[in-house]
Amino acid sequence: MSNFKNDAEAIDALVVKYKELRTEISKVIVGQDKVVEMVLISMFSNGHCLLVGVPGLAKTLLINTIANSLGLSYNRIQFTPDLMPSDITGTEILDESRHFKFIKGPLFSNVILADEINRTPPKTQSALLEAMQERAVTVSGKRYTLESPFFVLATQNPIEQEGTYPLPEAQLDRFMFNIWLDYPSFAEEIDIVKQTTTARIVEQKEVLNNEEIIYFQSLIRRIPVADNVVEYAVKLTAKTRPNTPAATEMVNKYISWGAGPRASQFLVVGAKCNAAIKGKYSPDIEDVKAVAAAILRHRIVRNYRAEADGVSLETLIEGLL
C-alpha cells in the first residue's frame, strides 16, 4: 500500500476510495448520509461507535453493508441478560488427546455488531470493553490478540429501558462516537419501501481490504494539525466541565459532569479524518465542529435542572459550538 509518493497523494486516493464506498453502501442503505459518514470516519480513525435509535431504522443492515463493502469478516452478537463473557470471547475445551484447546468466540472478527449492548449484565459488557480497548481478550489467564482492523459497532434502543443494564460513563467513554439515528424523511421512506418489498438482489463489490484500511488508519494519524486547531479542540472539551475557569454559564447551570481528555484526542483524530475524506491535507476548526456533537454527546452528564427545564444535550452542545 505504500506505493504513494507522499501522504498528499495517499489522501487523494482515500477520497476516491471513500466515494466508491459511499456508492456501494447507497445501493442498500437509503439516506442516513450523516450516519454512514460518521461510522466510516470512526473506522478510519480506528475508533468504535455506539448507534442509538428506535427499532427498524436499519442499524444492523447498515453495519452488515459496510462490512461487505470493506471486505471484512463480520459477526453479530445479540446481547441478552443470560449472555456470559465466554459466549463472546470463546472458551477452552478438552480435545480427544486430553489437551485444553481454545475455541474462538464471535469477538474474533474484524467488525462486531454488539446488538442492544445495554441488555446484557456488566460482566459481559466489560469483556467486550476489554476487547475494544486492548484489542485482545484474556481467557483462563492467557491473552489472545484480535485481528486488525477491529471495530465494534454497538446499538442501543432508547425507548424501552425495562430490564436493561445502562453502560456507565467510564465505559461509554471507550466509544469514539455516539450516533443518533432518526426516522427517514417521507421521500426516503417511500424509496425504502419500494426497494425492500421486491425480489431485487443487490450485488455489492469490495472496495477496500484489510491491508488498505490499516494503511489509511495510519495515514490519518500522520496528518499534520495546526496548533490553533488542537487548542480549539482542547478548549471545547474544557468548556464542558462545570465549575472550571473555561466553563460557560449554561454549563455551570445544566451540566453535572463534563468530558475527559479522551474527548480532546478524538476531536483531533476525527477532525483529521473528516478533513481527509473531503480532500483536505490538514484539518481546520470546521472539521472539529463537524465531529463534535457525536464525540461529546455521551461524555456530558446533564443535571436534574436541565431535565426539569427541558434543556437537551443537543442544545447544550450547540451552545458550546
VOROTI-712178 format. One line per 3 residues: their letters; for each residue x, y, z of N, C-alpha, C. Coordinates in nm, 2 decimals, decimal comma. Layout:
N
A> X Y Z X Y Z X Y Z  ...
//
This chain:
321
MSN> 0,08 -0,12 0,00 0,00 0,00 0,00 0,08 0,13 0,00  0,21 0,12 0,03 0,29 0,24 0,04 0,35 0,28 -0,09  0,28 0,26 -0,20 0,33 0,29 -0,33 0,29 0,44 -0,37
FKN> 0,26 0,52 -0,27 0,23 0,66 -0,30 0,36 0,74 -0,28  0,38 0,84 -0,36 0,50 0,93 -0,35 0,50 1,00 -0,21  0,38 1,04 -0,17 0,37 1,12 -0,04 0,23 1,11 0,02
DAE> 0,22 1,16 0,14 0,09 1,15 0,21 -0,02 1,22 0,13  0,01 1,33 0,06 -0,09 1,41 -0,01 -0,15 1,32 -0,12  -0,07 1,24 -0,19 -0,12 1,15 -0,29 -0,21 1,04 -0,23
AID> -0,17 1,00 -0,11 -0,24 0,89 -0,04 -0,38 0,95 0,00  -0,39 1,07 0,05 -0,51 1,14 0,08 -0,61 1,14 -0,04  -0,55 1,18 -0,16 -0,63 1,18 -0,28 -0,69 1,04 -0,31
ALV> -0,61 0,94 -0,29 -0,65 0,80 -0,31 -0,76 0,77 -0,21  -0,75 0,81 -0,09 -0,85 0,79 0,02 -0,99 0,85 -0,02  -0,98 0,97 -0,08 -1,10 1,04 -0,12 -1,18 0,96 -0,23
VKY> -1,10 0,90 -0,32 -1,16 0,82 -0,43 -1,22 0,70 -0,37  -1,15 0,63 -0,28 -1,20 0,51 -0,22 -1,32 0,54 -0,13  -1,32 0,65 -0,07 -1,43 0,69 0,02 -1,56 0,71 -0,06
KEL> -1,54 0,77 -0,18 -1,66 0,80 -0,27 -1,71 0,66 -0,32  -1,62 0,57 -0,36 -1,66 0,44 -0,40 -1,74 0,37 -0,29  -1,69 0,38 -0,17 -1,76 0,31 -0,06 -1,90 0,37 -0,04
RTE> -1,91 0,50 -0,04 -2,04 0,56 -0,03 -2,14 0,51 -0,14  -2,09 0,50 -0,26 -2,17 0,45 -0,37 -2,22 0,31 -0,34  -2,13 0,22 -0,30 -2,17 0,08 -0,27 -2,27 0,07 -0,16
ISK> -2,25 0,15 -0,05 -2,34 0,15 0,06 -2,48 0,20 0,02  -2,48 0,30 -0,06 -2,61 0,36 -0,10 -2,69 0,27 -0,19  -2,63 0,16 -0,24 -2,71 0,06 -0,32 -2,81 -0,01 -0,22
VIV> -2,77 -0,02 -0,09 -2,85 -0,09 0,00 -2,92 0,00 0,10  -2,85 0,10 0,15 -2,90 0,20 0,25 -2,95 0,32 0,19  -3,08 0,35 0,21 -3,14 0,48 0,16 -3,12 0,59 0,26
GQD> -3,07 0,70 0,22 -3,05 0,82 0,31 -2,95 0,79 0,42  -2,97 0,84 0,54 -2,88 0,82 0,66 -2,73 0,86 0,62  -2,72 0,97 0,54 -2,59 1,01 0,49 -2,49 1,04 0,60
KVV> -2,54 1,12 0,70 -2,45 1,17 0,80 -2,41 1,05 0,89  -2,50 0,95 0,91 -2,47 0,84 0,99 -2,36 0,75 0,93  -2,38 0,73 0,80 -2,28 0,65 0,72 -2,14 0,72 0,73
EMV> -2,14 0,85 0,71 -2,02 0,93 0,71 -1,95 0,91 0,85  -2,03 0,93 0,96 -1,97 0,92 1,09 -1,92 0,78 1,12  -1,99 0,67 1,08 -1,94 0,54 1,10 -1,81 0,51 1,03
LIS> -1,80 0,56 0,90 -1,68 0,54 0,82 -1,56 0,63 0,88  -1,59 0,75 0,93 -1,49 0,83 1,00 -1,43 0,75 1,12  -1,52 0,69 1,20 -1,47 0,62 1,32 -1,39 0,50 1,28
MFS> -1,43 0,44 1,17 -1,35 0,32 1,12 -1,21 0,36 1,08  -1,20 0,47 1,00 -1,07 0,51 0,95 -0,99 0,57 1,07  -1,05 0,62 1,17 -0,98 0,67 1,29 -0,95 0,57 1,39
NGH> -0,98 0,44 1,36 -0,96 0,33 1,45 -1,03 0,34 1,58  -1,16 0,39 1,57 -1,24 0,40 1,69 -1,36 0,31 1,69  -1,44 0,32 1,79 -1,57 0,23 1,79 -1,69 0,33 1,80
CLL> -1,80 0,27 1,77 -1,93 0,35 1,75 -2,04 0,30 1,83  -2,12 0,39 1,89 -2,24 0,35 1,96 -2,36 0,41 1,88  -2,45 0,33 1,82 -2,56 0,38 1,74 -2,69 0,37 1,83
VGV> -2,75 0,48 1,84 -2,87 0,49 1,92 -2,99 0,52 1,84  -3,09 0,43 1,83 -3,21 0,46 1,75 -3,32 0,36 1,78  -3,44 0,40 1,74 -3,55 0,31 1,76 -3,54 0,19 1,67
PGL> -3,62 0,08 1,70 -3,61 -0,04 1,61 -3,65 -0,01 1,47  -3,59 -0,08 1,37 -3,64 -0,07 1,23 -3,57 0,04 1,15  -3,47 0,10 1,20 -3,40 0,21 1,13 -3,28 0,16 1,05
AKT> -3,27 0,03 1,03 -3,16 -0,04 0,95 -3,02 -0,03 1,02  -3,02 -0,03 1,15 -2,88 -0,02 1,22 -2,80 -0,15 1,18  -2,87 -0,26 1,19 -2,80 -0,39 1,17 -2,76 -0,40 1,02
LLI> -2,85 -0,36 0,93 -2,83 -0,37 0,79 -2,72 -0,28 0,75  -2,71 -0,16 0,81 -2,61 -0,06 0,78 -2,47 -0,12 0,81  -2,46 -0,18 0,93 -2,33 -0,24 0,97 -2,29 -0,35 0,88
NTI> -2,38 -0,44 0,85 -2,36 -0,55 0,76 -2,31 -0,51 0,62  -2,38 -0,40 0,57 -2,35 -0,35 0,44 -2,20 -0,29 0,43  -2,17 -0,22 0,54 -2,03 -0,16 0,55 -1,93 -0,27 0,55
ANS> -1,95 -0,37 0,63 -1,86 -0,48 0,64 -1,84 -0,55 0,51  -1,95 -0,57 0,43 -1,93 -0,63 0,30 -1,86 -0,54 0,20  -1,88 -0,41 0,21 -1,81 -0,32 0,12 -1,66 -0,31 0,15
LGL> -1,63 -0,34 0,27 -1,49 -0,33 0,32 -1,42 -0,46 0,31  -1,49 -0,57 0,27 -1,43 -0,70 0,26 -1,37 -0,75 0,39  -1,45 -0,72 0,50 -1,40 -0,76 0,63 -1,49 -0,87 0,69
SYN> -1,43 -0,95 0,78 -1,51 -1,05 0,84 -1,60 -0,98 0,94  -1,72 -1,04 0,96 -1,83 -0,97 1,04 -1,90 -1,07 1,13  -1,93 -1,03 1,25 -2,01 -1,12 1,34 -2,11 -1,03 1,41
RIQ> -2,22 -1,08 1,43 -2,33 -1,01 1,51 -2,35 -1,09 1,64  -2,34 -1,01 1,75 -2,37 -1,07 1,88 -2,50 -1,00 1,94  -2,60 -1,09 1,96 -2,72 -1,03 2,01 -2,71 -1,04 2,17
FTP> -2,70 -0,93 2,23 -2,68 -0,92 2,38 -2,81 -0,95 2,45  -2,81 -1,05 2,54 -2,93 -1,08 2,62 -2,89 -1,09 2,77  -2,98 -1,09 2,86 -2,95 -1,10 3,00 -2,87 -1,22 3,05
DLM> -2,88 -1,33 2,97 -2,82 -1,46 3,01 -2,68 -1,48 2,94  -2,64 -1,38 2,86 -2,51 -1,40 2,79 -2,39 -1,39 2,88  -2,30 -1,49 2,87 -2,18 -1,49 2,96 -2,06 -1,44 2,88
PSD> -1,96 -1,39 2,96 -1,84 -1,35 2,89 -1,78 -1,45 2,79  -1,78 -1,58 2,83 -1,72 -1,68 2,75 -1,80 -1,70 2,62  -1,93 -1,66 2,62 -2,01 -1,67 2,50 -1,96 -1,58 2,39
ITG> -1,89 -1,47 2,43 -1,84 -1,38 2,32 -1,69 -1,39 2,30  -1,61 -1,43 2,41 -1,47 -1,43 2,39 -1,42 -1,57 2,34  -1,49 -1,67 2,38 -1,45 -1,81 2,34 -1,43 -1,88 2,47
TEI> -1,40 -2,01 2,45 -1,39 -2,10 2,57 -1,29 -2,21 2,55  -1,24 -2,27 2,66 -1,14 -2,38 2,64 -1,22 -2,51 2,66  -1,19 -2,60 2,57 -1,25 -2,74 2,58 -1,14 -2,84 2,58
LDE> -1,17 -2,96 2,63 -1,08 -3,07 2,64 -1,09 -3,15 2,51  -0,99 -3,16 2,43 -1,00 -3,23 2,30 -0,97 -3,38 2,32  -0,97 -3,45 2,20 -0,96 -3,60 2,21 -0,83 -3,64 2,28
SRH> -0,72 -3,57 2,26 -0,59 -3,60 2,32 -0,58 -3,55 2,46  -0,69 -3,52 2,53 -0,69 -3,47 2,67 -0,61 -3,34 2,69  -0,60 -3,26 2,59 -0,54 -3,13 2,60 -0,64 -3,02 2,59
FKF> -0,62 -2,91 2,66 -0,71 -2,79 2,65 -0,69 -2,72 2,52  -0,80 -2,69 2,45 -0,79 -2,63 2,32 -0,89 -2,51 2,33  -0,84 -2,39 2,28 -0,92 -2,27 2,29 -1,01 -2,26 2,16
IKG> -1,14 -2,25 2,18 -1,23 -2,23 2,07 -1,27 -2,08 2,07  -1,23 -2,01 1,96 -1,25 -1,87 1,95 -1,40 -1,83 1,95  -1,44 -1,73 2,02 -1,58 -1,68 2,02 -1,60 -1,58 1,90
PLF> -1,72 -1,53 1,90 -1,76 -1,43 1,79 -1,68 -1,30 1,79  -1,61 -1,27 1,90 -1,53 -1,15 1,90 -1,41 -1,15 1,81  -1,37 -1,27 1,76 -1,26 -1,28 1,67 -1,30 -1,26 1,53
SNV> -1,33 -1,13 1,50 -1,37 -1,09 1,37 -1,33 -0,94 1,35  -1,34 -0,89 1,23 -1,30 -0,75 1,21 -1,40 -0,65 1,25  -1,53 -0,68 1,22 -1,64 -0,59 1,25 -1,74 -0,67 1,34
ILA> -1,76 -0,61 1,46 -1,85 -0,67 1,56 -1,97 -0,59 1,57  -2,09 -0,64 1,55 -2,21 -0,57 1,58 -2,26 -0,62 1,72  -2,25 -0,53 1,82 -2,29 -0,56 1,95 -2,44 -0,51 1,96
DEI> -2,53 -0,60 1,93 -2,67 -0,56 1,92 -2,73 -0,54 2,06  -2,79 -0,43 2,09 -2,85 -0,40 2,22 -2,76 -0,43 2,34  -2,64 -0,36 2,33 -2,54 -0,38 2,43 -2,58 -0,36 2,58
NRT> -2,69 -0,28 2,59 -2,74 -0,25 2,73 -2,84 -0,35 2,78  -2,85 -0,46 2,71 -2,94 -0,57 2,75 -2,86 -0,68 2,83  -2,73 -0,67 2,84 -2,65 -0,78 2,90 -2,59 -0,73 3,03
PPK> -2,56 -0,82 3,13 -2,51 -0,77 3,25 -2,36 -0,71 3,24  -2,32 -0,64 3,34 -2,19 -0,57 3,34 -2,07 -0,66 3,31  -2,08 -0,79 3,36 -1,97 -0,88 3,34 -1,94 -0,91 3,19
TQS> -2,05 -0,92 3,11 -2,03 -0,95 2,97 -2,00 -0,82 2,90  -2,06 -0,71 2,94 -2,02 -0,58 2,88 -1,87 -0,55 2,90  -1,82 -0,58 3,02 -1,68 -0,55 3,04 -1,58 -0,64 2,96
ALL> -1,63 -0,76 2,93 -1,55 -0,85 2,84 -1,53 -0,78 2,70  -1,65 -0,73 2,65 -1,64 -0,66 2,52 -1,56 -0,54 2,53  -1,57 -0,46 2,64 -1,50 -0,34 2,65 -1,35 -0,36 2,67
EAM> -1,31 -0,47 2,72 -1,17 -0,50 2,73 -1,11 -0,52 2,59  -1,19 -0,60 2,51 -1,15 -0,63 2,37 -1,14 -0,50 2,29  -1,24 -0,40 2,32 -1,24 -0,27 2,24 -1,11 -0,19 2,28
QER> -1,07 -0,19 2,40 -0,96 -0,11 2,45 -0,83 -0,17 2,42  -0,82 -0,30 2,45 -0,69 -0,37 2,44 -0,66 -0,44 2,31  -0,77 -0,45 2,23 -0,76 -0,53 2,10 -0,71 -0,67 2,13
AVT> -0,76 -0,72 2,25 -0,72 -0,86 2,29 -0,82 -0,91 2,39  -0,83 -1,04 2,41 -0,91 -1,10 2,51 -0,83 -1,19 2,60  -0,87 -1,20 2,73 -0,80 -1,29 2,82 -0,89 -1,40 2,86
VSG> -0,85 -1,52 2,84 -0,93 -1,64 2,88 -0,84 -1,74 2,95  -0,88 -1,77 3,07 -0,80 -1,86 3,17 -0,66 -1,81 3,18  -0,64 -1,68 3,20 -0,51 -1,62 3,22 -0,43 -1,60 3,10
KRY> -0,47 -1,65 2,98 -0,39 -1,64 2,86 -0,45 -1,53 2,77  -0,36 -1,45 2,71 -0,41 -1,34 2,63 -0,41 -1,38 2,48  -0,51 -1,35 2,41 -0,53 -1,37 2,27 -0,55 -1,24 2,19
TLE> -0,46 -1,21 2,10 -0,47 -1,08 2,03 -0,57 -1,09 1,92  -0,65 -0,99 1,90 -0,76 -0,99 1,80 -0,70 -0,94 1,67  -0,75 -0,98 1,56 -0,70 -0,94 1,42 -0,73 -0,80 1,39
SPF> -0,64 -0,73 1,33 -0,66 -0,59 1,29 -0,72 -0,59 1,14  -0,80 -0,49 1,11 -0,86 -0,39 1,19 -0,97 -0,45 1,28  -1,00 -0,40 1,39 -1,10 -0,45 1,48 -1,19 -0,33 1,52
FVL> -1,32 -0,35 1,49 -1,41 -0,24 1,50 -1,54 -0,28 1,57  -1,59 -0,22 1,68 -1,71 -0,25 1,74 -1,82 -0,15 1,71  -1,93 -0,19 1,66 -2,05 -0,10 1,65 -2,15 -0,16 1,74
ATQ> -2,18 -0,08 1,84 -2,28 -0,13 1,94 -2,41 -0,05 1,92  -2,53 -0,12 1,94 -2,65 -0,05 1,92 -2,73 -0,04 2,05  -2,81 0,06 2,07 -2,90 0,08 2,18 -3,03 0,13 2,14
NPI> -3,14 0,08 2,20 -3,27 0,12 2,18 -3,31 0,22 2,29  -3,34 0,35 2,25 -3,36 0,45 2,35 -3,50 0,44 2,42  -3,59 0,36 2,36 -3,73 0,36 2,41 -3,74 0,28 2,54
EQE> -3,72 0,15 2,52 -3,76 0,05 2,63 -3,64 0,03 2,72  -3,65 0,08 2,84 -3,54 0,07 2,94 -3,56 -0,03 3,05  -3,67 -0,11 3,03 -3,70 -0,21 3,13 -3,60 -0,32 3,12
GTY> -3,55 -0,37 3,23 -3,46 -0,48 3,23 -3,33 -0,46 3,15  -3,28 -0,33 3,15 -3,16 -0,31 3,08 -3,05 -0,28 3,18  -2,92 -0,28 3,14 -2,81 -0,25 3,22 -2,73 -0,13 3,16
PLP> -2,78 -0,01 3,18 -2,71 0,10 3,11 -2,56 0,11 3,13  -2,49 0,14 3,02 -2,35 0,15 3,03 -2,30 0,26 3,12  -2,21 0,24 3,21 -2,16 0,35 3,30 -2,08 0,45 3,21
EAQ> -2,07 0,57 3,26 -2,00 0,68 3,18 -1,86 0,63 3,14  -1,78 0,57 3,23 -1,65 0,52 3,21 -1,64 0,43 3,09  -1,75 0,35 3,07 -1,75 0,25 2,96 -1,80 0,32 2,83
LDR> -1,89 0,41 2,85 -1,93 0,49 2,73 -1,82 0,57 2,67  -1,72 0,61 2,75 -1,61 0,69 2,71 -1,52 0,61 2,61  -1,53 0,48 2,61 -1,45 0,39 2,52 -1,50 0,41 2,37
FMF> -1,62 0,46 2,35 -1,67 0,47 2,22 -1,63 0,61 2,16  -1,58 0,61 2,04 -1,54 0,74 1,98 -1,66 0,82 1,96  -1,77 0,76 1,89 -1,89 0,84 1,86 -2,01 0,78 1,92
NIW> -2,11 0,87 1,95 -2,24 0,82 1,99 -2,33 0,89 1,88  -2,38 0,80 1,79 -2,45 0,85 1,67 -2,60 0,82 1,69  -2,68 0,93 1,68 -2,83 0,92 1,68 -2,88 0,89 1,55
LDY> -2,97 0,79 1,53 -3,04 0,76 1,41 -3,18 0,82 1,42  -3,22 0,89 1,32 -3,35 0,95 1,32 -3,44 0,88 1,22  -3,57 0,90 1,22 -3,66 0,85 1,12 -3,63 0,90 0,98
PSF> -3,65 0,82 0,88 -3,62 0,87 0,74 -3,72 0,98 0,70  -3,69 1,06 0,61 -3,79 1,16 0,56 -3,90 1,08 0,48  -4,00 1,15 0,44 -4,12 1,09 0,37 -4,07 1,03 0,24
AEE> -3,99 1,11 0,16 -3,94 1,06 0,03 -3,85 0,94 0,05  -3,76 0,95 0,15 -3,67 0,83 0,18 -3,74 0,71 0,21  -3,85 0,72 0,29 -3,93 0,61 0,34 -4,00 0,54 0,22
IDI> -4,04 0,62 0,12 -4,10 0,57 0,00 -4,00 0,48 -0,08  -3,88 0,54 -0,09 -3,77 0,46 -0,16 -3,74 0,33 -0,08  -3,73 0,34 0,05 -3,70 0,22 0,13 -3,81 0,11 0,10
VKQ> -3,94 0,15 0,11 -4,04 0,05 0,09 -4,04 0,00 -0,06  -4,01 0,08 -0,16 -4,00 0,03 -0,29 -3,89 -0,07 -0,31  -3,77 -0,04 -0,25 -3,66 -0,12 -0,26 -3,67 -0,26 -0,19
TTT> -3,74 -0,25 -0,07 -3,73 -0,37 0,02 -3,85 -0,46 0,00  -3,95 -0,43 -0,08 -4,07 -0,51 -0,09 -4,07 -0,58 -0,23  -3,95 -0,59 -0,30 -3,95 -0,66 -0,42 -3,84 -0,77 -0,41
ARI> -3,82 -0,85 -0,52 -3,73 -0,96 -0,51 -3,59 -0,91 -0,56  -3,56 -0,78 -0,56 -3,44 -0,73 -0,61 -3,32 -0,78 -0,52  -3,21 -0,82 -0,59 -3,09 -0,86 -0,52 -2,98 -0,77 -0,56
VEQ> -2,92 -0,71 -0,45 -2,81 -0,61 -0,48 -2,67 -0,68 -0,47  -2,60 -0,66 -0,57 -2,46 -0,71 -0,58 -2,37 -0,60 -0,53  -2,30 -0,63 -0,41 -2,21 -0,53 -0,36 -2,06 -0,57 -0,39
KEV> -1,98 -0,47 -0,43 -1,84 -0,51 -0,46 -1,76 -0,46 -0,35  -1,64 -0,53 -0,33 -1,55 -0,50 -0,22 -1,47 -0,38 -0,27  -1,46 -0,27 -0,18 -1,39 -0,15 -0,22 -1,25 -0,15 -0,16
LNN> -1,24 -0,19 -0,03 -1,11 -0,19 0,04 -1,09 -0,33 0,10  -0,96 -0,36 0,13 -0,93 -0,48 0,20 -0,86 -0,44 0,33  -0,83 -0,55 0,42 -0,77 -0,52 0,55 -0,65 -0,43 0,54
EEI> -0,56 -0,47 0,45 -0,43 -0,40 0,44 -0,44 -0,25 0,41  -0,54 -0,23 0,32 -0,56 -0,09 0,28 -0,62 -0,01 0,39  -0,71 -0,07 0,47 -0,78 0,00 0,58 -0,67 0,03 0,69
IYF> -0,59 -0,06 0,72 -0,48 -0,04 0,82 -0,39 0,07 0,77  -0,36 0,07 0,64 -0,27 0,18 0,58 -0,34 0,32 0,60  -0,47 0,33 0,56 -0,54 0,45 0,57 -0,55 0,50 0,72
QSL> -0,57 0,40 0,81 -0,57 0,44 0,95 -0,44 0,50 1,00  -0,33 0,45 0,95 -0,20 0,51 0,99 -0,18 0,64 0,92  -0,23 0,65 0,80 -0,23 0,78 0,72 -0,30 0,89 0,80
IRR> -0,42 0,86 0,85 -0,50 0,96 0,93 -0,41 1,01 1,05  -0,34 0,92 1,12 -0,26 0,96 1,23 -0,15 1,05 1,19  -0,10 1,04 1,07 0,02 1,12 1,02 -0,02 1,26 0,97
IPV> -0,15 1,28 0,95 -0,19 1,41 0,90 -0,15 1,52 1,00  -0,08 1,63 0,95 -0,04 1,74 1,04 -0,16 1,82 1,09  -0,15 1,87 1,21 -0,26 1,96 1,26 -0,20 2,09 1,31
ADN> -0,26 2,20 1,28 -0,21 2,33 1,32 -0,24 2,35 1,47  -0,15 2,42 1,55 -0,17 2,44 1,69 -0,30 2,50 1,73  -0,35 2,59 1,65 -0,48 2,66 1,68 -0,60 2,56 1,68
VVE> -0,59 2,46 1,59 -0,69 2,36 1,58 -0,69 2,27 1,70  -0,57 2,23 1,75 -0,56 2,15 1,87 -0,61 2,23 1,99  -0,57 2,35 2,00 -0,61 2,44 2,11 -0,76 2,45 2,11
YAV> -0,82 2,47 1,99 -0,97 2,48 1,98 -1,04 2,36 2,04  -0,98 2,24 2,00 -1,04 2,11 2,04 -1,03 2,10 2,20  -0,92 2,13 2,25 -0,90 2,12 2,40 -0,98 2,22 2,47
KLT> -0,99 2,34 2,42 -1,08 2,44 2,48 -1,23 2,40 2,48  -1,27 2,34 2,37 -1,41 2,30 2,35 -1,44 2,19 2,46  -1,35 2,10 2,48 -1,36 1,99 2,58 -1,36 2,06 2,72
AKT> -1,27 2,15 2,75 -1,26 2,21 2,88 -1,39 2,29 2,91  -1,45 2,35 2,81 -1,57 2,43 2,83 -1,69 2,34 2,88  -1,68 2,21 2,86 -1,79 2,12 2,91 -1,78 2,09 3,06
RPN> -1,67 2,13 3,12 -1,65 2,09 3,26 -1,70 2,20 3,36  -1,81 2,17 3,43 -1,86 2,27 3,52 -1,77 2,31 3,63  -1,78 2,44 3,68 -1,70 2,49 3,79 -1,55 2,49 3,76
TPA> -1,52 2,51 3,63 -1,38 2,53 3,60 -1,37 2,67 3,53  -1,25 2,72 3,51 -1,23 2,86 3,45 -1,29 2,87 3,31  -1,29 2,76 3,23 -1,34 2,77 3,09 -1,49 2,75 3,08
ATE> -1,55 2,70 3,18 -1,70 2,67 3,18 -1,78 2,79 3,15  -1,89 2,77 3,07 -1,98 2,88 3,04 -2,09 2,88 3,15  -2,17 2,99 3,15 -2,28 3,00 3,25 -2,38 2,88 3,23
MVN> -2,41 2,85 3,10 -2,50 2,74 3,08 -2,45 2,60 3,13  -2,32 2,58 3,11 -2,26 2,46 3,15 -2,27 2,45 3,31  -2,23 2,55 3,38 -2,24 2,55 3,52 -2,38 2,53 3,57
KYI> -2,48 2,58 3,50 -2,62 2,56 3,54 -2,68 2,43 3,51  -2,64 2,37 3,39 -2,71 2,25 3,35 -2,63 2,12 3,34  -2,50 2,13 3,36 -2,41 2,00 3,34 -2,35 1,97 3,48
SWG> -2,36 1,84 3,51 -2,30 1,79 3,64 -2,16 1,73 3,62  -2,14 1,69 3,49 -2,01 1,63 3,47 -1,97 1,65 3,32  -1,85 1,69 3,30 -1,80 1,72 3,16 -1,72 1,61 3,10
AGP> -1,67 1,64 2,98 -1,59 1,54 2,90 -1,44 1,54 2,95  -1,38 1,42 2,94 -1,24 1,40 2,98 -1,15 1,42 2,86  -1,02 1,40 2,89 -0,92 1,42 2,78 -0,93 1,33 2,66
RAS> -1,00 1,22 2,68 -1,02 1,13 2,56 -1,10 1,20 2,45  -1,19 1,29 2,50 -1,28 1,37 2,40 -1,19 1,46 2,32  -1,09 1,52 2,38 -1,00 1,61 2,30 -0,92 1,53 2,20
QFL> -0,87 1,41 2,24 -0,80 1,33 2,15 -0,89 1,29 2,03  -1,01 1,24 2,06 -1,10 1,20 1,95 -1,14 1,32 1,86  -1,15 1,44 1,92 -1,19 1,56 1,84 -1,08 1,58 1,73
VVG> -0,95 1,57 1,77 -0,84 1,60 1,68 -0,83 1,48 1,57  -0,84 1,36 1,62 -0,83 1,25 1,52 -0,95 1,25 1,43  -1,07 1,27 1,48 -1,19 1,28 1,40 -1,19 1,39 1,30
AKC> -1,13 1,51 1,34 -1,12 1,62 1,25 -1,02 1,59 1,14  -0,91 1,52 1,17 -0,81 1,48 1,07 -0,88 1,40 0,96  -0,96 1,30 1,01 -1,03 1,21 0,91 -1,14 1,28 0,83
NAA> -1,21 1,37 0,90 -1,31 1,45 0,83 -1,25 1,53 0,72  -1,13 1,59 0,75 -1,06 1,67 0,65 -1,02 1,58 0,53  -0,96 1,46 0,57 -0,90 1,38 0,47 -1,01 1,33 0,37
IKG> -1,13 1,29 0,41 -1,23 1,24 0,32 -1,29 1,35 0,23  -1,26 1,47 0,28 -1,31 1,59 0,20 -1,20 1,64 0,10  -1,08 1,57 0,11 -0,97 1,60 0,02 -0,88 1,71 0,07
KYS> -0,89 1,75 0,20 -0,80 1,85 0,26 -0,68 1,78 0,33  -0,57 1,85 0,32 -0,45 1,78 0,37 -0,42 1,82 0,52  -0,50 1,90 0,58 -0,48 1,93 0,72 -0,62 1,99 0,77
PDI> -0,66 1,95 0,89 -0,79 1,99 0,94 -0,80 2,13 0,99  -0,92 2,19 0,98 -0,93 2,33 1,04 -1,04 2,32 1,15  -1,08 2,43 1,20 -1,18 2,43 1,31 -1,31 2,38 1,27
EDV> -1,35 2,40 1,14 -1,48 2,35 1,09 -1,48 2,20 1,10  -1,37 2,13 1,08 -1,36 1,98 1,09 -1,38 1,94 1,23  -1,33 2,01 1,33 -1,35 1,98 1,47 -1,50 1,99 1,50
KAV> -1,56 2,10 1,45 -1,71 2,12 1,48 -1,79 2,01 1,41  -1,75 1,96 1,30 -1,83 1,86 1,23 -1,84 1,73 1,31  -1,74 1,69 1,39 -1,74 1,57 1,46 -1,78 1,59 1,61
AAA> -1,79 1,71 1,65 -1,80 1,75 1,80 -1,92 1,68 1,86  -2,04 1,70 1,80 -2,16 1,65 1,86 -2,16 1,50 1,89  -2,11 1,42 1,80 -2,11 1,28 1,82 -2,01 1,23 1,92
ILR> -1,90 1,32 1,94 -1,80 1,28 2,04 -1,84 1,33 2,18  -1,91 1,44 2,19 -1,94 1,50 2,32 -2,07 1,44 2,38  -2,16 1,40 2,29 -2,30 1,36 2,33 -2,30 1,26 2,45
HRI> -2,21 1,16 2,45 -2,22 1,06 2,56 -2,11 1,09 2,67  -2,05 1,20 2,66 -1,95 1,23 2,76 -1,99 1,35 2,85  -2,11 1,40 2,83 -2,16 1,51 2,91 -2,28 1,46 2,99
VRN> -2,28 1,48 3,12 -2,39 1,44 3,20 -2,47 1,56 3,25  -2,60 1,56 3,20 -2,69 1,67 3,24 -2,73 1,65 3,39  -2,77 1,76 3,45 -2,82 1,75 3,59 -2,97 1,76 3,59
YRA> -3,03 1,75 3,71 -3,18 1,74 3,72 -3,24 1,87 3,67  -3,17 1,98 3,69 -3,22 2,11 3,64 -3,24 2,12 3,49  -3,14 2,06 3,42 -3,15 2,05 3,27 -3,27 1,97 3,23
EAD> -3,30 1,86 3,30 -3,41 1,78 3,27 -3,54 1,85 3,30  -3,54 1,92 3,41 -3,67 1,99 3,45 -3,70 2,10 3,36  -3,59 2,17 3,31 -3,61 2,29 3,22 -3,62 2,24 3,07
GVS> -3,61 2,11 3,05 -3,62 2,06 2,91 -3,51 2,10 2,82  -3,39 2,11 2,88 -3,27 2,15 2,80 -3,20 2,02 2,75  -3,20 2,00 2,62 -3,14 1,88 2,57 -2,99 1,89 2,56
LET> -2,93 1,77 2,54 -2,78 1,76 2,52 -2,75 1,84 2,39  -2,83 1,82 2,29 -2,80 1,89 2,16 -2,80 2,04 2,17  -2,89 2,09 2,25 -2,89 2,24 2,28 -2,76 2,28 2,35
LIE> -2,72 2,20 2,45 -2,60 2,24 2,52 -2,48 2,23 2,43  -2,47 2,13 2,35 -2,35 2,12 2,26 -2,35 2,23 2,15  -2,47 2,27 2,10 -2,48 2,38 2,01 -2,43 2,51 2,07
GLL> -2,47 2,53 2,20 -2,43 2,64 2,27 -2,28 2,65 2,29  -2,21 2,54 2,31 -2,07 2,53 2,32 -2,00 2,56 2,19  -2,06 2,52 2,08 -2,00 2,54 1,94 -2,02 2,69 1,89
//
